[in-house]
C-alpha cells in the first residue's frame, strides 16, 4: 500500500475503522443508521464510545469535544479530557455512551435571533452518527447538532439533516412510480470548490484592516492586476506548492477528498476542489478545510484570506456548490443518460428543480447573502444577484419540444478535430459551459455558483434540499393519484416547462441586456443582503419551511434577524477600523510628508534655489487639499457611524448602512487611495496592493 493510501483517513473514525473495531451486530446497526437513514439505536452508544476512545488514544488523543456548527458560520468546540478520578489518588481514562451522545454548551452565548434570553443558558449537543468522528489537535472531535433547552434549533447541521431526509423521502416516492423499488435512501451529495488568497504574513500583520475585517478597506489599484491572464492555471510557485502539499496531507488524514488544486484568476488567488460526498459530510469537510487552510498557511509564514472580496481591484473568491441526488445503490438522478429526451425519470427530476428554483429565487439568494458576498455578486467576476438556470442548448431544445408536443431529433455527437495527426480526435460535449450562470447544469449535477468563499455551505444546501423536496412532494401527490401515469406525467412535464421556462437562460449573465430581460420576465434582482433578507419571512417561505418540518415560524424569523445582525456588526467593525486607520495612520502620514516638503521648500528658498520649484509647490497644494478632503470625509463617516449606532431596529440599521454608511466609506476610501499615489512610498503606513498581491515570489 502506498503512502497516500495509508495516510488517507488515518485520523478518521470511518467505516473501515468501525468495521474492524465494533462487534458485528453493533456495526450493522450503526451502518443502517448511516447508510439508510434509520433511527439511531441508543444501545450501541456505550460500545461505540469505548471503541472511539481506544482508537483515539492510540492516535495520541487525550481529550474529546462535541464539534458543532452554531449560527456564527464557523465551528465551535469545548474540550474535555478522558481523565476520570479513581480511589487512591489515581486516574483512569473513560468515555461513556452518555458523553458521546450528549454535551451541554452554553446556548445563550451563541446567536439565537431572540429564541433564547441571556439567562436561558442551557443547550445540548447530540452526536451525528452520519458524519465520521476525527482527531484534530490531539482531541477526538465528534460531529454533533446543537439545540436549546426548549428544543429550538441553534445550529446549521440540524436543519441540513432534516432537509436531507425530506428530499430523500420525496425522491423515493417518485422512484417507486417508475418501478424502482429497491432504493432505501437518496443522498444529497455536494462537492464544494474553495477559492482563497495567500499573502505574506509579515505584510498582513501591518494591515489593521486585514486583521480586523478580513479585507482591505484602503488600497489603490496596483500597476499590474489580472489583465494579462497569466496567473490562472499558471505554474504554482514553490512556496505555494509547499503549502498545498502539506494542506493535502492534513486534509487526507481526516478523510477529506482533496483532489484538484490550481492558481485562480486573480494574483495570489488559488482554488482547491474535493471529490463529492454526502452533503452533511461535505459541509463538515468544508468547514475543516477552511480552518486547516488558515493553520497550514501560517506554518509557511503566509495568511490564507477567505473573505469574498479582500482586494477591491481584482476578482473576489467564491465557492461553487456542486449539488446532486444519488441513490444508495448508485443511481444519479440527474444523469441524462445516452438519450435524455427519452429518459422520463431524469426529465421529471430536472423539471422539479426548475420549478423549485423559479418559485424560490428569493430563498436561494438569501442562502448566499453576506456583506462580503455583496461586493462580489454581479461584479463581472461572479454570477449576478439574479437567479437563473443554465441548461445548455441540447436540454433546452428537448424541453421546448416537450412543451410544444413535437418530436425531438437528436443531433449526432461531433468529433473535435485537432488538425494534427499525432493528436487524437475526441468527441465534443453536447453543450458548452457557462461560467456566468448562477445555477448551471453541468452534466450530472447542478453547480450553484453564488456562494461566497467564507460562508458555510449548510444554508444553500438546506434551501436546495428543501425546495426540491417540496416540489417532488407535489409531483408525487399528483402522479400517485393519476388514473393513467404516462398521460399524467406527460401533462405534468409540459405544464411545468411552460410555467417555469422563464428561469432558463443560456446567455451572458453579465450584460445589461440580461438585467433588463430578467426584469421583463419577472425575475428577482436582490442586489444586497438587505434586499434579500426582507424576503426571509415572506408567508410562502415560512409556510415552506413549516410544511417540510425544517424550521418553525419563530426559527425562520430568528435566522432573518441573525443575518441582519451579522450584516450590521460587520459594517460597524469596518467603519470603526476605517476611522482608526484614517486618524492614526493615514492623516499623520500625509501631514508628515507635507511637512517634509514644506521644510524642503523653505530651505531651498533661503538659498534662492527653490523659488521656481513649481512641482514641489503643486504637490504641497494637492496634499493640503486632499488632506482637508480626507478630514471632511472622516468627519462625515463619524457622523454616519454615530447615527447608525443610535438605531436599535436591525432592519432599519441595515437599510441605513446600505444607503448611507457604505457610500460614506467609499467616499473616504477614494480620497485615501488618491493620497497613496502621492505620498512617499517609504512613509506610507501600510503595505500596498502591489506588495500584498505579489509578495509570494518563491
PECOR-V830580 format. One record per backbone hydrogen bond with DSSP energy under -0.5 kcal/mol. NH is the residue of the N-H (numbers start at 1). CO is the residue of the C=O. Records with the same first field share a line. If there is no record, write none. Layout:
NH->CO + CO
This chain:
6->2
7->3
8->4
9->252
10->7
11->253
12->9
13->133
14->12
18->14
19->15
20->16
21->17
22->18
27->23
28->24
29->25
30->26
31->27
32->28
33->29
34->30
35->31
36->32
37->33
38->32
42->40
44->41
45->42
48->44
49->45
50->46
51->47
52->48
53->49
54->50
55->51
56->52
57->53
58->54
59->55
60->57
61->56
62->138
63->138
64->80
65->140
66->78
67->65 + 142
68->66 + 76
70->68
71->154
73->70
76->68
80->64
82->62
84->92
86->90
89->86
90->86
92->84
94->82 + 92
100->96
101->97
102->98
103->125
107->105 + 121
108->121
109->106
110->107
115->112
120->117
121->119
123->105
124->147
125->103
126->145
127->101
128->143
129->127
131->128
133->13
134->141
135->11
136->139
139->136
140->63
141->134 + 139
142->65 + 140
143->141
144->67
145->126
147->124
148->152
149->122
151->148
154->146
156->69
160->156
161->157
162->158
163->159
164->160
165->161
166->162
167->163
168->164
169->165
170->166
171->167
172->168
173->169
174->170
175->171
176->172
177->173
178->174 + 175
179->176
180->175
181->179
187->185 + 326
188->186
189->187 + 324
190->277
191->322
193->191 + 320
194->272
195->193 + 318
196->270
197->305
198->268
199->303
201->301
204->200
205->201
206->203
207->204
208->206
211->207
212->208
213->209
214->209 + 210
215->209
216->310
217->215
229->226
233->263
234->231
241->237
242->238
243->239
244->240
245->241
246->242
247->243
248->244
249->245
250->246
251->247
252->248
253->249
254->250 + 251
255->252
256->251
257->255
258->256
259->273
260->273
262->271
264->269
269->266
270->196
271->262
272->194
273->260
275->257
277->190
279->188
282->278
283->279
284->280
285->281
286->282
287->283
288->284
289->285
290->286
291->287
292->288
293->289
294->290
295->291
296->292
297->293
298->294
299->295
300->296 + 297
301->298
302->297
303->199
305->197 + 303
306->304
310->307
314->311
317->308
319->451
320->193
321->448
322->191 + 320
323->321 + 446
324->189
326->187
327->331
328->185
330->327
332->330
333->325 + 331
334->325
335->332
336->334 + 443
340->337
342->339
343->339 + 340
344->342
347->343
348->344
349->345
350->346
351->347
352->348
353->349
354->350
355->351
356->352
357->353
358->354
359->355
360->356
361->358
364->360
365->361
366->362
367->363
368->364 + 365
369->366
374->370
375->371 + 372
376->373
377->373
378->383
379->376
384->436
387->385
389->503
390->439
391->389
396->392
397->393
398->394
399->395
400->396
401->397
402->398
403->399
404->400
405->402
406->401
409->407
410->408
416->426
417->415
418->416
423->420
426->416
428->414
437->434
439->388
440->447
441->390
442->445
444->442
446->323
447->440
448->321 + 446
449->438 + 447
450->438
451->319
453->317
455->452
461->457
462->458
463->459
464->460
465->461
466->462
467->463
468->464
469->465
470->466
471->467
472->468
473->469
474->470
475->471
476->472
477->473
478->474
479->475
480->476
481->477
482->479
485->483
488->484
489->485
490->486
491->487
492->488
493->489
494->490
495->491
496->492
497->493
498->494
499->495
500->496
501->497
503->500
504->501
505->389
509->507
511->508
515->511
516->512
517->513
518->514
519->515
520->516
521->517
522->518 + 519
523->518
526->385
527->525
532->528
533->529
534->530
535->532
536->533
538->535
541->538
542->538
543->539
544->540
545->541
546->542
547->543
548->544
549->546
550->545
551->545
556->552
557->553
558->554
559->555
560->556
561->557
562->558
563->559
564->560
565->561
566->562
567->563
568->564
569->565
570->566
571->567
572->568
573->569
574->570
575->571
576->572
577->573
578->574
579->575
580->576
581->577
582->578
583->579
584->580
585->581
586->581
587->582
589->585
590->586
591->587
592->588
593->589
594->590
595->591
596->592
597->593
598->594
599->595
600->596
601->597
602->598
603->599
604->600
605->601
606->602
607->603 + 604
608->604
609->604
610->604
612->609
613->610
614->612
617->613
618->614
619->615
620->616
621->617
622->618
623->619
624->620
625->621
626->622
627->623
628->624
629->625
630->626
631->627
632->628
633->629
634->630
635->631
636->632
637->633
638->634
639->635
640->636
641->637
642->638
643->639
644->640
645->641
646->642
647->644
653->649
654->650
655->651
656->652
657->653
658->654
659->655
660->656
661->656
662->657
664->660
665->661
666->662
667->663
668->664
669->665
670->666
671->667
672->668
673->669
674->670
675->671
676->672
677->673 + 674
678->674 + 675
679->675
683->680
684->680
692->688
693->689
694->690
695->692
697->695
